[in-house]
Amino acid sequence: MYERMNQSGIVPNVYAYSCVIREYCNGGMVDKAFKVFDEMCEKGISYGIMTFNILIGGLCRVKKLGEAMKLVNKVNRVGLDANVVTYNILINGFCDVGKLNTAVRLFNQLKSNGLAPTLVTYNTLIAGFSKIGNLAGALNLVKEMEERCVAPSKVTYTTLIDQFVRLNHMEKAFEIHSLMKKAGLDSDVYTYSVLIHGLCMNGHMKEAAKLFKSLGELQLETNKVIYDTMIHGYCKEGSSFWALRLLKEMVENGMVPNVTSFCSTIGLLCRDGKKESELLLLLMINSGIKPSNSLYSMVYNVKNEVSNVELESNGISNS
C-alpha cells in the first residue's frame, strides 16, 4: 500500500508511515525503518512520540540499546517528552539482556519525571529480577505495586510462582498461588505447568497427580509439556506403570512424547523386565524418533530374557 501510494503521487500521512516503520521494526529491519522515517521527515510530515517509540522498540528488539538511548535524547531535542510507553520499551530491552541496574535507573527516572509506572512496567521488572534470581527485588516491586494501587496480574503471580519453584520453595509457590486465587484471577495451563514441574522435580508425585487431575475439572486442556513433565517425574520416582500409562494416554490424545519421555520409560520397563518395552520402542520409531543403539540393545536383551523365562515356565529348556 505504501509503495502504491508513492507511485500514485499520494503522500502517506504519519499513520501510514508509522505502520510501515512498525512492520520493518517487527521484522528486525531497523535500517529500512529509519530510511522510511527519514523520508517522512524530508516530506515535512510531523510526527509524535508514538513514531519514536516504534523505532526505539525496533532498536531494542535487535539489542541496539545504546542507539535506543541516543534516540531518546533526540526525542528531548526535538521538543517531545518520553512517555511511560517509551520507558517500558527501554526497561524491557535492558531486562532482556540482564542489565537490571540500567533498567532500575530508567524506572526511577520514569517516576522522577512525574510518570506513573504501569502494570506492564512492574511485570517487566519483576520478570527481569526473577530471571537473574533476585527474588527479594521482585517481591519489593510487588510491595510497591500495592502501595501505588497497581493490582498484580496473572502474569505477575505466575512469574513469582515460577521463581519460587526454581528455588525449590514449593510451599511459598503455593502461597502465591493461593493469593492469586483470592485476587479473583484464574490460573491458566502455564501456571499449573510450573507448579506441576516443581512438584515432579521434588519427588512429590501424589500432589502432582492431584494437580494434574484437577486440570480436567477446571476445564483446562492438558498440553504436551505437562504430560512430558509428569512422565519424567514418574520415571524419576521409578514408577514404570504410571509413566507408561500417561505416555499411552498422551499418544491417544494425539500428542507425541519427547525423546526423554520415550527413553526414560523404555529404560524403566527394561529394568523391570517388562516386554512392553519392545512395543514402546516400535511406537517411538513410528513417531519419527530414532532410538540410540544402546536403547535397541537394552530392549533386545529384555526380549531374550522374557522369552527364556516363558520357555522355562512351560518346561522347555533354551540350552
Secondary structure, DSSP 8 states (H G I E B T S, - for coil): -HHHHHHTT----HHHHHHHHHHHHHTT-HHHHHHHHHHHHHTT----HHHHHHHHHHHHHTT-HHHHHHHHHHHHHTT----HHHHHHHHHHHHHTT-HHHHHHHHHHHHHTT----HHHHHHHHHHHHHTT-HHHHHHHHHHHHHTT----HHHHHHHHHHHHHTT-HHHHHHHHHHHHHTT----HHHHHHHHHHHHHTT-HHHHHHHHHHHHHTT----HHHHHHHHHHHHHHT-HHHHHHHHHHHHHTT----HHHHHHHHHHHHHTT-THHHHHHHHHHHTT----HHHHHHHHHHHHHHHHHHHHHTT----
